[in-house]
């Protein structure tokens, strides 16, 4: 059970890492995630069930997520449509696109080979190792990218767009690039989750932003004043912690049909913790 929860948390942390690129670095509330996540799963499952190598299918799923991010970015930067509405438009469109791709509302992977099946261990350990490997690859790739001049320009765009423009940085280009990369990572999470669960469903994206944000917030609540590498690792810890919280809710006998409201409550509590701590310790002085 613990191995299963940790392996799920590892894969879900990739979603958190993708959301971190827009919500935290760019300060861009991107709703595309609820479309690109299930789109990645739909593309990967459709191709794998058609006989394609799962690694290649997953790569194409990532490209599909990048295209969704590109669409949102163009609507925002070129069409001048507000951020939230741009994401909602693409998210809504992804639902129909997934139906076109799969030909139905859901599709299974029964009798096919997934990425984790290439590993020589038991199913549970295979899922754990595969999730860990992909998390390491994504974190290393993000750290490498953000340490380049292009990555620093991307960070500067999120920190202060006006100042970034004054230094000659094309902020529209940075935002467009960020949305493409972010949704590619989110689609990767969707493809891996679909392979881990054995199916893809067009409604799988509902509420995933809450899960991703919960990973971010829990990590931020648990740890403070960290370097970028440490911050990315806390997202992984937050995602695993979140999965344990959900497991605890189920273990206490709560109705699993209401998991989304439980997720929202957990996220709300995590968001309120800094405010509650400030109120509790307000006016408290430490005497020498």
Protein Blocks (a to p, Z undefined) as FASTA:
>chain_A
ZZmmmmmmmmmmmmmmmmmmmmmmnopacfklmmmmmmmmmmmmmmmmnopafklmmmmm
mmmmmmmmmmmmmmmmmnopafklmmmmmmmmmmmmmmmmnopabdcfehiacfklmpcb
dfklmmmmmmmmmmmmmmmmmmmmmmmmklmmmmmmmmommlmmmnopafklmmmmmmmm
mmmmmmmmmmmmmmmnopacfklmgoklmmmmmmmmmmmmmpghiafklmmmmmmmmmmm
mmmmmmmmmmnopafklmmmmmmmmmmmmmmmmmmmmmmmgoiacdZZ
